[in-house]
């Protein structure tokens, strides 16, 4: 524990900024309308070479990983219909994120892979095997972004009238994680597989244990189907910033994604997360915190501004409001464009609503028009525009003033936005000693935290570890 804390203190002193790439197996992820830009290649999402080329690019830039979002429904809150979402390609069509990982892992050696999968609509038993398989195939470079769901359309397509209430979804997820920890950590001993050719014993059955779980939501009596993978439990990512979401993150998350439109809002969120980690008996810096951001950059401020103005020609305000309505759980088509959203309540992403109930950058109230214009590039997160020096200055200011670890980088166009960051921004940050020169060895967990490949002792999942048994 002391080594982990010392490593975190050193990291904060040198202000090493971390980058994560944010993408989705679809056409329009965060920036509305940008699929129309002649240089955008999001339409290649069905082409495996798009993903392998992107993975190699990100590894050249020493990104911690690529975080692939997902949904299991359409954005049908806006106007009470999914018509606008379908028309604008707003995260539909969308393909499965997990099936991309093996190919990207084959062409890289260090890049991590964070994949999104919800706890509401798949039983944990087959999911545990799927993630263990990926952890084996990537040599321990996979993480799981735990989501509880926020789209009512997904619930209906899974046979439910609506999704559970916000906090109830986290209660369900708590047991989901308990089952997974028992399977990943508590079923197979490390030396269960012996591959003894002389005796003909591949696995010692005395070292493989049934988990015997019987709870409110799940009954799972048997063993895990996979032998222990390099990390056993994949790195746990989480993106909830509501009060209940923060409590869930404090017990489970090793990397946390947040979104805030201002530095003041981000500083407040980061402090709450750090405090919650400590209250849960963990180190304040035991989870890497990344904030959503889109960077538009070039050689100079002038070239970057020209690029930004070019992008604006392709954005779509209605598409942005489709996204925002889904994320907020509020039908923004029912408001006048110049009307503040007020104190609405959400059963979707509560932190998304909270962001727009804080004062905007000018200290005023957010109107629906502001929300749409703010979201056309970068979605829920802000965007910054400038040359390499200007961008590096701003990134360091955000880190210094908010205590965030790094940035979950969305794109305006893909892979162009990421190419620009690798070409212009990363070399400038490295000149300042503010960005890693190389990857740490080992698994994704060790690359992120430098404390080994397995869950630390103070993590919730560690309590489910199997106790070694003597050989019979």
ABEGO torsion letter per residue (X at the ends): XAAAAAAAAAAAAAGBBBBBBBBBBBABAABBGAAABAABAAAAAABAAAAAAAAAAAAAAGBABBBBBBBABBBAABGGBAAAAAAAGBGOBBBBAAAAAAAAAAABAABBBBBBBBAAABBAAAAAAAAAAAAAAAGGABBBBBBAEABAAAAAAAGBABBBBAAAAAAAAAAAAAAAAAAAAAABBAAABAGBAAAGBABBAAABBBAGBBBAABBBABBBABBBBAAGBBBBBBABABAAAAAAAAAABABBBBBBABAAAAAAAAAAAAAAAAAAGBBAAABBBBBBBBBBBBABAAAAAAAAAAAAAABBAAAAAAAAAAAAGBBAAABBAABBAEBBBBABBAAAAAAAABBBAAGBBBBAAAAAAAAABGEABBBBBEBAAAAAAAAAAAAAAAGBABBBBBBABOAAAAAAAAAAAAAAAAAAGABBABBBBEBAAAAAAGAEABBBAABAAAAABBBBBBBX
